[in-house]
């Protein structure tokens, strides 16, 4: 403590004031007065040193606390119920410690999610890549029949398109998670939006002889991004098409009220098992009724797009009865 330059300056000032006080008392008052001034000066300096030493001990404790924090121990509580600058400092340090602890937990969760995502992506890409390698080897055989060659070529095309869709969807999800996508905030009429979302799926619907019913308030609208919302709806409608049998029915209804604009997509397909409902919007999650070609990314992408625009999506489903997705875009954030 005494090696601290600030303490040395402080003691020098106290000693100087004491010497001046004693000298003035000797010259202008009396020797007893000088003795009293000297005693008071010694007492004052002693108490100052004791108090300074106590503060240094408190600071050393805080320094030790910070070292423990830097080593990863966030469970210490340095707060006290007294008043004063040190107590305020302790409280502020504790708040920062809690914040660092929460951030550390979030980083660990993000790291685990990244590890799982990489594992899932590797698994999803491994299957089509293996299939493509096998088919490419077979296509090298000059004795291969033309029919088989055409079949393998079509399969290669299908696998390539599937990989392209998977990589594109993962890239979009990553951009949304990173906050690098800025959704437009413009008036979107729901009727043209539904037309844009159903157009790419008309052929698959026709092949399965499915009927689609579209109806609602032609003036219904919300503030959002037309193209990205269409992307989300395509994935939701595509899910209904894939899980509805031939000759099935898909219904899309939309409306607007004072609080929100609602879009409901319903089907009379296989439905979703009750135990799968809480997890269907998780990326790479595949429920019991998921098809063999399902990747588990479409619904996750739709969920991210909708919620990023201050929307909400709910699902109701019963196995063998059908599934209904309810999308709400609120007039304001509530």
LUMFIGU-416823 format. One record per residue (C-alpha): residue number from 1; residue in one letter; x, y, z. Coordinates in nm, 3 decimals. Example, Ala and Ser with C-alpha at 12.3 -4.5 7.8 and 13.67 -1.06 7.14 Angstrom:
% residues 2
 resi resn      c1      c2      c3
    1    A   1.230  -0.450   0.780
    2    S   1.367  -0.106   0.714
This chain:
% residues 334
 resi resn      c1      c2      c3
    1    X   0.000   0.000   0.000
    2    X   0.275   0.245   0.098
    3    X   0.444   0.181  -0.237
    4    X   0.144   0.331  -0.414
    5    X   0.229   0.677  -0.548
    6    X  -0.117   0.813  -0.466
    7    X  -0.084   0.703  -0.103
    8    X   0.264   0.857  -0.081
    9    X   0.134   1.191  -0.211
   10    X  -0.159   1.171   0.032
   11    X   0.070   1.103   0.331
   12    X   0.308   1.377   0.222
   13    X   0.023   1.629   0.219
   14    X  -0.101   1.515   0.563
   15    X   0.251   1.536   0.712
   16    X   0.307   1.878   0.556
   17    X  -0.021   2.009   0.701
   18    X   0.070   1.860   1.041
   19    X   0.418   2.020   1.042
   20    X   0.271   2.355   0.944
   21    X   0.005   2.327   1.218
   22    X   0.260   2.235   1.487
   23    X   0.495   2.516   1.377
   24    X   0.217   2.777   1.387
   25    X   0.109   2.654   1.733
   26    X   0.466   2.677   1.868
   27    X   0.528   3.024   1.726
   28    X   0.196   3.192   1.790
   29    X   0.016   2.997   2.064
   30    X   0.201   2.773   2.312
   31    X   0.384   2.444   2.349
   32    X   0.081   2.259   2.496
   33    X  -0.123   2.372   2.197
   34    X   0.152   2.248   1.967
   35    X   0.149   1.912   2.147
   36    X  -0.229   1.888   2.106
   37    X  -0.203   1.966   1.734
   38    X   0.071   1.703   1.698
   39    X  -0.138   1.439   1.879
   40    X  -0.443   1.515   1.666
   41    X  -0.231   1.501   1.351
   42    X  -0.085   1.162   1.444
   43    X  -0.436   1.034   1.525
   44    X  -0.574   1.166   1.197
   45    X  -0.292   1.015   0.991
   46    X  -0.330   0.680   1.171
   47    X  -0.703   0.661   1.104
   48    X  -0.646   0.767   0.744
   49    X  -0.393   0.486   0.697
   50    X  -0.626   0.232   0.861
   51    X  -0.917   0.339   0.640
   52    X  -0.700   0.338   0.327
   53    X  -0.573  -0.011   0.411
   54    X  -0.931  -0.133   0.455
   55    X  -1.031   0.008   0.117
   56    X  -0.728  -0.158  -0.043
   57    X  -0.834  -0.491   0.105
   58    X  -1.182  -0.447  -0.042
   59    X  -1.030  -0.361  -0.380
   60    X  -0.806  -0.670  -0.357
   61    X  -1.118  -0.881  -0.294
   62    X  -1.281  -0.730  -0.599
   63    X  -0.966  -0.796  -0.800
   64    X  -0.968  -1.159  -0.687
   65    X  -1.337  -1.179  -0.779
   66    X  -1.264  -1.048  -1.129
   67    X  -0.984  -1.302  -1.172
   68    X  -1.226  -1.581  -1.084
   69    X  -1.473  -1.440  -1.336
   70    X  -1.205  -1.433  -1.607
   71    X  -1.138  -1.801  -1.535
   72    X  -1.503  -1.882  -1.601
   73    X  -1.655  -1.887  -1.250
   74    X  -1.976  -1.681  -1.277
   75    X  -2.148  -1.811  -0.963
   76    X  -1.989  -1.575  -0.709
   77    X  -2.201  -1.304  -0.550
   78    X  -2.003  -1.002  -0.430
   79    X  -2.302  -0.781  -0.350
   80    X  -2.365  -0.638  -0.002
   81    X  -2.648  -0.435   0.149
   82    X  -2.442  -0.137   0.266
   83    X  -2.420   0.208   0.108
   84    X  -2.120   0.369  -0.049
   85    X  -1.909   0.378  -0.362
   86    X  -1.763   0.030  -0.311
   87    X  -2.109  -0.120  -0.267
   88    X  -2.226   0.044  -0.588
   89    X  -1.916  -0.085  -0.764
   90    X  -1.981  -0.437  -0.631
   91    X  -2.339  -0.420  -0.752
   92    X  -2.231  -0.304  -1.098
   93    X  -1.968  -0.578  -1.119
   94    X  -2.229  -0.837  -1.023
   95    X  -2.462  -0.711  -1.296
   96    X  -2.184  -0.735  -1.555
   97    X  -2.103  -1.084  -1.425
   98    X  -2.462  -1.197  -1.472
   99    X  -2.466  -1.051  -1.822
  100    X  -2.141  -1.229  -1.910
  101    X  -2.281  -1.552  -1.766
  102    X  -2.594  -1.524  -1.980
  103    X  -2.390  -1.441  -2.289
  104    X  -2.163  -1.737  -2.219
  105    X  -2.466  -1.965  -2.192
  106    X  -2.605  -1.829  -2.520
  107    X  -2.269  -1.879  -2.691
  108    X  -2.257  -2.239  -2.571
  109    X  -2.611  -2.295  -2.699
  110    X  -2.522  -2.136  -3.034
  111    X  -2.211  -2.355  -3.054
  112    X  -2.419  -2.665  -2.985
  113    X  -2.676  -2.558  -3.246
  114    X  -2.401  -2.497  -3.501
  115    X  -2.249  -2.838  -3.431
  116    X  -2.589  -3.006  -3.467
  117    X  -2.666  -2.809  -3.782
  118    X  -2.336  -2.909  -3.943
  119    X  -2.402  -3.272  -3.849
  120    X  -2.756  -3.256  -3.991
  121    X  -2.641  -3.085  -4.311
  122    X  -2.367  -3.345  -4.359
  123    X  -2.621  -3.622  -4.312
  124    X  -2.869  -3.464  -4.553
  125    X  -2.605  -3.413  -4.823
  126    X  -2.437  -3.750  -4.774
  127    X  -2.735  -3.956  -4.895
  128    X  -2.789  -3.782  -5.232
  129    X  -2.414  -3.754  -5.290
  130    X  -2.369  -4.128  -5.234
  131    X  -2.658  -4.204  -5.467
  132    X  -2.518  -3.971  -5.735
  133    X  -2.170  -4.129  -5.712
  134    X  -2.320  -4.476  -5.760
  135    X  -2.531  -4.366  -6.056
  136    X  -2.235  -4.180  -6.210
  137    X  -2.028  -4.501  -6.192
  138    X  -2.309  -4.698  -6.356
  139    X  -2.342  -4.441  -6.634
  140    X  -1.977  -4.501  -6.728
  141    X  -2.069  -4.851  -6.838
  142    X  -2.096  -4.841  -7.219
  143    X  -2.306  -5.158  -7.213
  144    X  -2.579  -4.992  -7.006
  145    X  -2.922  -5.005  -7.168
  146    X  -3.065  -4.677  -7.298
  147    X  -3.369  -4.708  -7.074
  148    X  -3.155  -4.749  -6.762
  149    X  -2.926  -4.466  -6.874
  150    X  -3.225  -4.232  -6.909
  151    X  -3.358  -4.344  -6.568
  152    X  -3.024  -4.282  -6.394
  153    X  -2.992  -3.944  -6.565
  154    X  -3.336  -3.842  -6.439
  155    X  -3.246  -3.958  -6.089
  156    X  -2.927  -3.755  -6.102
  157    X  -3.128  -3.449  -6.204
  158    X  -3.373  -3.505  -5.918
  159    X  -3.092  -3.541  -5.663
  160    X  -2.916  -3.229  -5.795
  161    X  -3.237  -3.027  -5.770
  162    X  -3.293  -3.156  -5.416
  163    X  -2.940  -3.056  -5.313
  164    X  -2.979  -2.715  -5.477
  165    X  -3.304  -2.656  -5.285
  166    X  -3.148  -2.772  -4.958
  167    X  -2.839  -2.551  -4.991
  168    X  -3.052  -2.253  -5.099
  169    X  -3.290  -2.298  -4.805
  170    X  -3.005  -2.334  -4.556
  171    X  -2.843  -2.020  -4.693
  172    X  -3.168  -1.828  -4.650
  173    X  -3.210  -1.956  -4.294
  174    X  -2.852  -1.861  -4.209
  175    X  -2.904  -1.509  -4.343
  176    X  -3.225  -1.469  -4.141
  177    X  -3.055  -1.599  -3.824
  178    X  -2.761  -1.363  -3.878
  179    X  -2.995  -1.066  -3.928
  180    X  -2.847  -0.980  -4.268
  181    X  -3.183  -0.990  -4.447
  182    X  -3.385  -0.672  -4.435
  183    X  -3.752  -0.741  -4.497
  184    X  -3.940  -0.473  -4.686
  185    X  -4.221  -0.292  -4.508
  186    X  -4.476  -0.226  -4.777
  187    X  -4.844  -0.289  -4.822
  188    X  -4.903  -0.647  -4.937
  189    X  -5.242  -0.749  -5.075
  190    X  -5.315  -1.106  -4.968
  191    X  -5.506  -1.217  -5.280
  192    X  -5.216  -1.160  -5.525
  193    X  -4.981  -1.307  -5.263
  194    X  -5.180  -1.632  -5.253
  195    X  -5.182  -1.650  -5.634
  196    X  -4.802  -1.609  -5.641
  197    X  -4.758  -1.878  -5.375
  198    X  -4.985  -2.136  -5.537
  199    X  -4.860  -2.089  -5.897
  200    X  -4.544  -2.306  -5.858
  201    X  -4.753  -2.586  -5.703
  202    X  -5.038  -2.608  -5.954
  203    X  -4.870  -2.889  -6.151
  204    X  -4.807  -3.112  -5.843
  205    X  -5.170  -3.047  -5.739
  206    X  -5.291  -3.138  -6.086
  207    X  -5.085  -3.458  -6.093
  208    X  -5.242  -3.566  -5.761
  209    X  -5.585  -3.442  -5.877
  210    X  -5.615  -3.226  -5.567
  211    X  -5.869  -2.946  -5.538
  212    X  -5.768  -2.607  -5.400
  213    X  -6.022  -2.358  -5.267
  214    X  -5.913  -1.997  -5.226
  215    X  -6.137  -1.733  -5.073
  216    X  -6.144  -1.432  -4.849
  217    X  -6.149  -1.055  -4.829
  218    X  -6.005  -0.923  -5.156
  219    X  -5.898  -0.603  -4.980
  220    X  -5.713  -0.786  -4.699
  221    X  -5.356  -0.663  -4.665
  222    X  -5.068  -0.630  -4.422
  223    X  -4.733  -0.455  -4.398
  224    X  -4.449  -0.688  -4.495
  225    X  -4.230  -0.826  -4.771
  226    X  -4.420  -0.974  -5.067
  227    X  -4.148  -1.205  -5.205
  228    X  -4.028  -1.344  -4.873
  229    X  -4.381  -1.401  -4.749
  230    X  -4.462  -1.582  -5.075
  231    X  -4.158  -1.803  -5.007
  232    X  -4.299  -1.892  -4.665
  233    X  -4.646  -1.967  -4.802
  234    X  -4.502  -2.186  -5.080
  235    X  -4.337  -2.406  -4.819
  236    X  -4.657  -2.431  -4.614
  237    X  -4.878  -2.510  -4.915
  238    X  -4.616  -2.754  -5.045
  239    X  -4.635  -2.936  -4.711
  240    X  -5.013  -2.968  -4.754
  241    X  -4.974  -3.095  -5.112
  242    X  -4.721  -3.360  -5.008
  243    X  -4.929  -3.488  -4.715
  244    X  -5.268  -3.489  -4.885
  245    X  -5.377  -3.793  -5.081
  246    X  -5.487  -3.796  -5.444
  247    X  -5.820  -3.625  -5.489
  248    X  -5.778  -3.444  -5.158
  249    X  -5.869  -3.086  -5.083
  250    X  -5.658  -2.785  -4.983
  251    X  -5.828  -2.469  -4.859
  252    X  -5.674  -2.123  -4.829
  253    X  -5.875  -1.851  -4.657
  254    X  -5.771  -1.498  -4.566
  255    X  -5.927  -1.209  -4.375
  256    X  -5.842  -0.884  -4.200
  257    X  -5.963  -0.720  -3.882
  258    X  -5.859  -0.429  -3.662
  259    X  -5.581  -0.630  -3.494
  260    X  -5.430  -0.855  -3.758
  261    X  -5.446  -1.007  -4.105
  262    X  -5.498  -1.383  -4.100
  263    X  -5.418  -1.649  -4.359
  264    X  -5.537  -2.006  -4.297
  265    X  -5.404  -2.302  -4.499
  266    X  -5.596  -2.625  -4.437
  267    X  -5.598  -2.973  -4.586
  268    X  -5.768  -3.307  -4.530
  269    X  -5.445  -3.506  -4.545
  270    X  -5.268  -3.748  -4.313
  271    X  -5.232  -3.495  -4.031
  272    X  -4.955  -3.461  -3.776
  273    X  -4.912  -3.676  -3.467
  274    X  -4.981  -3.493  -3.140
  275    X  -4.631  -3.557  -3.007
  276    X  -4.478  -3.403  -3.321
  277    X  -4.674  -3.075  -3.310
  278    X  -4.440  -2.886  -3.068
  279    X  -4.137  -2.958  -3.288
  280    X  -4.250  -2.930  -3.651
  281    X  -4.098  -2.583  -3.695
  282    X  -3.755  -2.700  -3.581
  283    X  -3.509  -2.732  -3.864
  284    X  -3.432  -3.089  -3.974
  285    X  -3.713  -3.228  -3.759
  286    X  -3.901  -3.511  -3.927
  287    X  -4.229  -3.629  -3.780
  288    X  -4.380  -3.976  -3.798
  289    X  -4.576  -3.896  -4.113
  290    X  -4.286  -3.728  -4.293
  291    X  -4.202  -3.865  -4.634
  292    X  -3.875  -4.032  -4.721
  293    X  -3.770  -3.728  -4.925
  294    X  -3.850  -3.484  -4.645
  295    X  -3.556  -3.283  -4.514
  296    X  -3.733  -3.093  -4.237
  297    X  -3.630  -2.747  -4.352
  298    X  -3.936  -2.604  -4.531
  299    X  -4.152  -2.541  -4.225
  300    X  -3.854  -2.403  -4.030
  301    X  -3.785  -2.155  -4.311
  302    X  -4.152  -2.051  -4.324
  303    X  -4.156  -2.000  -3.947
  304    X  -3.841  -1.783  -3.953
  305    X  -3.972  -1.565  -4.237
  306    X  -4.313  -1.508  -4.074
  307    X  -4.187  -1.439  -3.721
  308    X  -3.916  -1.207  -3.854
  309    X  -4.197  -0.987  -3.988
  310    X  -4.373  -0.963  -3.650
  311    X  -4.608  -1.242  -3.749
  312    X  -4.720  -1.556  -3.574
  313    X  -4.799  -1.905  -3.695
  314    X  -4.994  -2.182  -3.523
  315    X  -5.075  -2.535  -3.632
  316    X  -5.371  -2.756  -3.547
  317    X  -5.381  -3.112  -3.667
  318    X  -5.543  -3.450  -3.612
  319    X  -5.406  -3.771  -3.766
  320    X  -5.631  -3.888  -4.046
  321    X  -5.835  -3.566  -4.042
  322    X  -5.598  -3.297  -4.169
  323    X  -5.380  -3.002  -4.077
  324    X  -5.445  -2.630  -4.050
  325    X  -5.181  -2.354  -4.040
  326    X  -5.298  -2.018  -3.907
  327    X  -5.078  -1.721  -3.992
  328    X  -5.134  -1.381  -3.834
  329    X  -4.962  -1.055  -3.929
  330    X  -5.034  -0.802  -3.655
  331    X  -5.103  -0.436  -3.720
  332    X  -4.839  -0.350  -3.465
  333    X  -4.598  -0.536  -3.238
  334    X  -4.787  -0.652  -2.929
